[in-house]
Amino acid sequence: MNLMDRRRAIRLIAGIGLMGVLLFWLYRKFGFGSKFDASELRRYKQTIDHLAETIIPETETPGAMRAQVGDFIIRMISDCSSPKVQYNFLRGVKQVEDHCQRKYGRHYAQCTADDRISVLERFERNAVSRFAILNKVNNKIFGTPFIVQLKALTVEGYCTSELGATKALAYDPIPVHYLGCMPLAPGQKTWAI
């Protein structure tokens, strides 16, 4: 074996070693393989309620908190999501709380409405790239970002709740005909499905 082959072999071994360290670090940092604890998510119920209420606040229609969207979100994450999604969501809720403690010195639920909105805007800016390909790669490797999951589950939970479907949306309990496309009158609510 000559000198060049030895140097190449040493670089290869060092590269493999660094890759192993990097993969282990990623494994630990992002919790791949860690066990999800649903009771830990339930401890953040008040935070999840207020996060959903920030997305769909109470106006002339009931807000997400009155529609019990927080319970829906916890149930969907605990019972119907993959371990990667569960871990990402729990980690995101913890990051929201940590950010509020550092910046405002209080829990998310105790922040003002403007502070809550700025926290969610910050998390959305950090989660979504302006390059679609980076978003796809990030979603494939690390899973859907917390804020994207939160917004989707909030809207789904609200629109399928009794209050959301009957008070915020136009609800027809016995639809006679299916019309795939029909214009809405000015001021008319969208239809609940």
C-alpha positions in Angstrom: 0.0 0.0 0.0 1.6 3.3 -1.0 1.4 6.7 0.7 -1.5 8.0 -1.4 -3.7 5.0 -0.7 -3.1 5.3 3.1 -4.1 9.0 3.0 -7.2 8.2 1.1 -8.1 5.4 3.5 -7.5 7.7 6.5 -9.8 10.4 5.0 -12.4 7.8 4.2 -12.3 6.4 7.8 -12.5 10.0 9.2 -15.4 10.9 6.9 -17.3 7.8 7.9 -16.7 8.5 11.6 -17.9 12.1 11.2 -21.0 10.9 9.4 -21.7 8.5 12.2 -21.3 11.3 14.8 -23.5 13.6 12.8 -26.2 11.0 12.3 -26.2 10.2 16.1 -26.4 13.9 16.9 -29.4 14.2 14.5 -31.0 11.1 16.0 -30.7 12.6 19.5 -31.6 16.2 18.6 -34.8 15.4 16.7 -35.8 12.5 18.9 -36.2 9.9 16.2 -37.0 6.7 18.0 -37.9 8.4 21.3 -41.1 7.3 23.0 -44.0 9.7 22.9 -45.8 10.4 26.2 -49.4 11.5 25.7 -49.7 12.6 29.3 -46.9 15.1 28.7 -48.9 16.6 25.8 -52.0 16.8 28.0 -50.0 19.0 30.5 -49.8 21.6 27.7 -53.6 21.6 27.1 -54.0 25.3 28.2 -51.2 26.3 25.8 -52.8 24.3 23.0 -56.2 25.9 23.7 -54.7 29.4 23.5 -52.7 28.6 20.4 -55.9 27.5 18.7 -57.8 30.5 20.0 -55.1 32.8 18.6 -55.7 31.2 15.1 -59.5 31.3 15.3 -60.4 33.9 17.9 -63.9 34.5 19.3 -65.7 37.3 17.4 -69.4 37.3 16.5 -68.9 33.5 16.1 -67.5 31.2 18.7 -63.7 30.9 18.9 -61.6 27.7 18.9 -61.5 27.5 22.7 -65.3 27.4 23.0 -65.5 24.8 20.2 -63.0 22.6 22.3 -60.5 22.5 19.5 -57.6 21.9 22.0 -59.1 18.5 23.0 -59.5 17.6 19.3 -55.8 18.5 18.6 -54.6 16.4 21.6 -56.7 13.5 20.5 -55.6 13.6 16.9 -51.9 13.9 17.8 -52.0 11.2 20.5 -54.2 8.7 18.7 -54.0 9.2 15.0 -50.4 10.5 14.3 -47.1 8.8 13.5 -44.4 9.0 16.2 -42.5 11.6 14.1 -45.5 13.9 14.0 -46.2 13.3 17.7 -42.6 14.2 18.6 -42.5 17.3 16.3 -45.8 18.6 17.8 -44.8 18.1 21.4 -41.4 19.7 20.7 -43.1 22.6 19.0 -45.4 23.3 22.0 -42.4 23.2 24.3 -40.5 25.6 22.1 -43.4 28.0 22.1 -43.5 27.9 25.9 -39.7 28.3 26.2 -39.7 31.3 23.7 -42.5 33.0 25.8 -40.6 32.4 29.0 -37.4 33.9 27.6 -38.9 36.9 25.7 -42.0 37.8 27.9 -41.3 36.1 31.2 -44.6 34.3 31.3 -46.5 31.4 29.8 -48.1 31.7 26.3 -51.6 31.7 27.9 -50.7 34.7 30.0 -49.3 36.8 27.0 -51.3 39.6 25.4 -53.1 39.0 22.1 -50.5 40.9 20.2 -47.6 38.9 21.8 -49.4 35.6 20.9 -49.7 36.7 17.3 -46.1 37.7 17.1 -45.0 34.4 18.6 -47.0 32.4 16.0 -45.7 34.7 13.2 -42.1 34.0 14.3 -42.6 30.3 14.3 -44.2 30.4 10.9 -41.3 32.4 9.5 -38.8 29.9 10.9 -40.8 26.9 9.7 -41.5 27.7 6.1 -38.9 28.5 3.5 -39.6 30.5 0.4 -38.1 27.8 -1.7 -40.6 25.0 -2.2 -37.9 22.3 -2.7 -36.4 23.0 0.8 -39.9 22.7 2.3 -40.3 19.3 0.7 -36.9 18.0 1.8 -37.5 19.3 5.3 -40.9 17.7 5.5 -39.6 14.4 4.2 -36.6 14.2 6.6 -38.0 15.9 9.7 -41.7 15.7 9.2 -44.3 18.5 9.0 -43.4 21.6 11.0 -45.2 22.2 14.2 -47.0 25.4 13.1 -48.3 23.8 9.9 -49.7 20.9 11.9 -51.2 23.3 14.5 -53.0 25.4 11.9 -54.3 22.4 9.9 -55.6 20.7 13.0 -57.1 23.9 14.4 -59.1 24.5 11.2 -60.2 20.9 10.9 -61.2 20.7 14.5 -63.1 23.9 14.4 -65.0 23.2 11.1 -66.0 19.7 12.3 -67.1 20.9 15.8 -70.8 21.5 16.4 -70.2 25.2 17.2 -68.0 25.7 14.1 -70.3 23.9 11.7 -73.6 25.5 13.0 -72.5 29.0 14.1 -69.6 29.9 11.9 -70.6 28.0 8.8 -73.9 27.6 7.0 -75.2 24.2 8.0 -78.0 22.2 6.3 -78.8 19.1 8.3 -80.7 17.5 5.4 -79.2 18.6 2.1 -81.6 17.7 -0.7 -79.3 18.0 -3.7 -75.6 18.1 -4.1 -74.5 21.2 -6.0 -70.7 21.0 -6.6 -70.3 24.7 -7.5 -72.8 27.4 -6.6 -72.3 31.1 -6.0 -72.5 32.5 -2.5 -74.7 35.6 -1.9 -73.0 38.6 -0.5 -72.6 38.1 3.3 -73.5 34.4 3.1 -71.5 32.0 5.1 -69.7 29.1 3.4 -71.3 25.7 3.7 -70.4 23.2 6.3 -69.8 19.8 4.8 
